[in-house]
Amino acid sequence: MNRSDIIRLTEEIGFLPEQKFGQNFLCNEKISGSIVDLCGISPSDKVLEIGPGLGSLTSILATKTSDLTCIEIDKRLAEYISEAFGCNVISQDYLKVPAEQYNASEIDVAVSNIPYYVMTPIIKKLLTDLKNVRILTLMVEKEALDRLLAAPGTKQYGPLSIICCLFGEINVEFDLGGDNYYPAPRTVSTVFTMKRGDNAGIIDQDFLSFLEKAFMNRRKKLTNNLDLDKDRVTACLISLGYNANTRAEEISAIDYIKLYNGTR
């Protein structure tokens, strides 16, 4: 869909984009095709799209697989997507949709243009819900990538960057200026892919809760943040080459797996 298509559709269905939902619709057909190509979808794949909007990606995704599920918070858009593309549409806030409702464990590919204000909870939910997903192709504000790619010892390093690192290979693909969207945002977006790796299986709600407790107070020692036996945590830290005064941001992602397993 190009800009004219998007504007025409908004007029036809009497729709005005809502800022509260972060509604900026991709209107560059070439870019839409490139994003879908990054997914490497086969006809048998079960595909999930979060926030399809007016269908810039949906229109292409629907030609790649017959098993496409879209989750759209805006009821007006959900109705339009269902009628226009004949895919399964769940008209709810994705953050409130139980994994069982959209058969999350069966999803092979996930795609989403994620508004900045819900980036963290959406990515956390995707990585904990989608137990067998092969690849995620996502768009976020460029500045938000620092939080996803943060290294140990930095201010941005935390539960989100740890689970992203553990999930697998992250590739930053390309940037998108605001002129590729309608209405045009003032920010630059980045398209990136996340490909499942060997450590992805550790990521579940229990592991995420463990990480969030570890970072509850960044200034405190890790042993004081975790609601676990301090001697056991200390012993595990020492076995990994740390010490009793280690803080959460000093521990590598891979060592968090060992710490989690060693203190359970």
N, C-alpha and C positions, 0 to 999 in steps of 0.2 A: 504494500500500500504506500502511495506517495502522499504528499501534503494535501493535495486537492481531494484525494479519496477520503482522508481523515476528516477534513473540514466538511465535506459533503455528508459523510455519515453522521457527524455530530448534529448537523442541521436536520437530517432526515429523521433521526430518532429523538430530536429535541434534547440533546445532551450537552451539558457544559462541564468540562473537566473540573474536578474538585481538588483543591490544594490539600485538604486533609487526608486524601488518599494518595497523594504524590502522583497524580495522574498527568504524565507527560508521555505522549504516544509516539513511538518510533515511526518516522515517515520517510525513510530512505529504503527503497525496495532492494537495492544492491546489498546494503548492510544487513537487512533482515535475512536475505539468502545466505550471506556469509556466516551469520550467527547460527542458523540452523545447520549449515554444513559442518560447523565445528562439533556438533553433537554426534555425528556419525551414526545416524539412526538407521536401523534395519527394519523391514516391514513387520517383523515379529516383536519389536520392542514395545514395552509399555512406557508411555511418555507422560510426564507431569509438567504442566505449565502453571506457574503461580502468577496471577495478575495479568491475564491476557489482554485486558483493555479492549481495544477495538479490533484486535485480531491481526496485527501486523506480522507477528510470528505464527500465530495460530493458523492462518490461512496456508502457510507453507508446511507447518508441522502436520496438519491434517492430510497432506498429500504423501507424507512419508510413512505414516502408520495409521492403522484403523483403531488403535487402542490409545487414545489421547484423552487425558483427564485435565480439565482446567478448573482452577479454584479462583473465584473472583469475588471480592468483597462488595462491589457495587452491584446491586440487584438489577439495575437497568442494563448494565453491560453483560451481566451473566445471562440474561434472557436473550440479548442480541447474539452473543457468541453461540449459545445453544442452537438457535434457529439458523444462523448463518453457516455454521460448520458441522452441525450434527454430532458433536463430540459430547462426552460426559462432562457436565458442568456442575460444580458445587458452589452455590451462592452463599459463601460464608467468609469470615475472616480466617485466613489460613492458620493463624496462630491459635485458633480455637477449634480447629478440626482435628479430631482424634485420628491417629495413624490408621486405625482399623477402618475408618469411614472411607478412605481412599486407597485402601490396600497398599499402604506405603512400602511394605516389604517386597512387593512385586515390581516396583518401579525400576526401570533400567536407565532412564535418562530424565533429567530434570532441567527445566529452563525457567529463568525469571529475570525480569528487570526490577530490581529491588529498590524501593524508596529508601533514602539514607536513614530516615528516622526509625525504620524497623529492620535495618540490615542485620544487626546482631541477633535478635531473637529469631528471625527467619532462617538465617544460616544455621544457628544452633539446632533449630527444629528439623531442618532438612537433614543434617548430618546424624541426628539421633533417630529420626523416623525411618529414613530410607536405608534399610539394612543391607540391601543388595544393589544399590544404584551403581552404575558403571561410570557415569560421567555427569557432572553438573556444569551447565553453561550459564553464567550469571553476569548481570550488569549492575554495577554500583557506582556511586560517585568516586572519582579518581582518588580523592583525598582519603577515602575510607579504606583503601588498600593497605595503608600503613598498619591498620589494626589487624588485618588478616595475615600479613606477612611479617609481623613484628618478631624480632629475635629476642632470646633471653637477655635479661639485663636492661631492656629498654622500657620506657614508661608505657608503651602501647601493648607490651607483651602480657597476655592473660589467657583465660579459658578459650576465648574465640580463636586466637592465633594458634594455640596449642592443638585444638581439635582439627583446625584446617591443615596444620602441618602433618598431623598423624593420619589424616584421611588419605593423603597421597600426593601426587604431583600437581602443582599449581602452575598454570601457564598464563601469563598476562598476554592477551592476544592483540587488542588495539583499543585506541581511545575514540570517543564519539563526542564531538562538539554539540552544543545546544541546538544548532541549526538542523540537526538530524531528528529533532523531536517537535511535536506540536502539543501544547504550547511549548515554546523554547525555554528551557531552564537556563539559569545563569552559570551553571556548573558544567564541568566536563565529566563524562561517564567513561568507565573502562569495562571492556568485555574480557572476562577471564574464564578459564576452564579448570575444573578440579577432577582429576582422574583417580579412581579408586586404587589404593595400594594395599600392601600386606598388613598394615596396622589399623586399617579402617574398622575392623571388627570390634576393637576395644571401645569405640565411641557409642555409648548409650547414656540414658538419663542418670544412672548411678555414677558413672565415670565423670560426667559433666558436673553433677552435684559435688563430687569430690574436689574437682578443680575450682569450683566457685567458692567452696569453703576455704581452700588453700589461699585464695586471693582476697578473702573477705576483708582483711586489713593488711595492706601491702607493707606497712611499716613494722608490723609484728613478725616475729620469727614464725616460721611455718608450723613448728610444734605447738604454738599457741593458737593458731587458726584452726587446725584440724581437730575435730571432736573425737580424738582417738588417744590411745595410751601413748604418752609422751616418750616413754622409754623405748617403746617399740618403733615409733616414728624415728627417733634419734638413731637407733641401731640401724635402721634401714638407710637413713641418710648417710651415715658413716660408711656403710657397705658400698654405697654408690659414689663415694669420694667427696661427700659434702661434710658438714658438721652440724652441731646442735643449734647454731645461730643462723643457719641458712634461711633466707627469705624466699618466698614463692617465686619471684621473678628470676631467681638465679638458677632454677632447675630446668634442664632441657626437656623438650616434649617427650623424647623417648624414655628419659628417666622417670617421667611422671607415670608411665605405664608400669615400670618396675616398682615405684613407690606405692602405687595403687594396689598392685597385686601383693606386695610384700607386707602391707598393713591391714589387709582384709581379715 
